[in-house]
Amino acid sequence: MNKFKYYFILLLAGVAIVSCNKSDDDDDTVAVPLRDYTVQYNADNDSIIKYLKNNYITVTNSPGTQQDQDVVISKLVAGDGHVSIWDQQDYLLTTRDVYNDDITYKVYYLILREGTGQNPVNTDKVVAAYKGNLLNGTVFDSSAGGIPGKFLLWPYDQAGADGSFTVIDGWSEIFPKFKTGTATTGTDGVITYNDFGAGVMFLPSGLAYYESAKTDIPAYSPLVFSFKLYDLQRLDHDSDGVYDYQEDINNDGYLYDFTDKVRYPNFPETLIDDTDGDGNADFVDFDDDGDGFTTRFELTKPTGATFSGLSSYYPYDPILDNPNTPNTDESEIWGIPRRPTGALADPTKEESATNSKAFLPEDYTDPARLRMHLDKTYPIKKQ
């Protein structure tokens, strides 16, 4: 009996020692270093190209139905007669160069249908349906019941107050290459979309979740998304009265907050939309031309003058009346004007803040005009 007690005590002591050692190991958490972005991108790109060469695509073409432009991607089987995504000629397989993480990604995407409406910029909100899968074919997510959702293309880490979702960087880069469609609302209130843009994007992990594993998505996973772009909402992120897409100075369809040095350590100058060169992109700058007057102030219609429209501010361009509000006339025949080019109030004196020129009709309508919120020389400051 005494010997039994002795061995029993030794057993308990051994368990205690093992338990303590295990606890000590847990406390010594080893931080796994982040993979090099360039090395990981090269591996991802090789995997994506292999995927494109070893799989084929089937697209449902049934306009007016929920299944229109549905996509199935399947693995090639020798002798089955199918042609790889890489070699097929039915849909354009193209690429977009994307600067992020201080490298330039080449992102492959398929254009199933370009669409007939408007292109979003990469800071707009879009209405879209999608399906996502890994390169091994595992589907990790899709639009619930095929019902489209609302997605904020920027900023990346903020959800919208209306329940819209945030997106990964790759979505913001590819959606602007497509156009929206047309919408018809039936008597039952159901909206049917036609002629919408549809495509497939093949994203390296650096433009997806990279080291952050998600449910059913391992870390460092390239992702495939088929998508349908139904509609969009234009946004004005700095609330200066000018929509983001109208602040795309270089007209490339993209706007970037290049103060984000984590994503953009050495941002290419050719992609910058910054009128006054103050280091803030116009779409997040309250004073676009740096003249000391806020953009909202410069867009304010002067008091005492008669202008069309209900707003106290000039629209970017003239706008038509909204046919859905027959009792209200929202039409604006004037857009944001340029510096006035008419006669001086007092021709015997030089132009000044108290002796301004008169606005002519073409100052509000000339397509080539330099709108005054982008003109550092106007308004003229008092001496």
Secondary structure, 3 states (H helix, E strand, C coil): CHHHHHHHHHHHHHHHHHHHHHHHHHHCCCCCCCCCHHHHHHHHHHHHHHHHHHEEEEECCCCCCCCCCCEEEEECCCCCCCCCCCCCCCCEEEEEEEEECCEEEEEEEEEEECCCCCCCCCCCEEEEEEEEEECCCCEEEECHHHCCEEEECCCCCCCCCCCCEECCHHHHHHHHHCCCCEEEECCCCCEEEECCEEEEEEECHHHCCCCCCECCECCCCCEEEEEEEEEEECCCCCCCCCCHHHHCCCCCCCCCCCCCCCCCCCCCHHHCCCCCCCCCCHHHCCCCCCCCCCHHHHCECCCCCCCCCCCCECCCCCECCCCCCCCCCCCECCCCCECCCCCECCCCCCCECCECECCCHHHHHCCCCCEHHHCCCCCCCCC
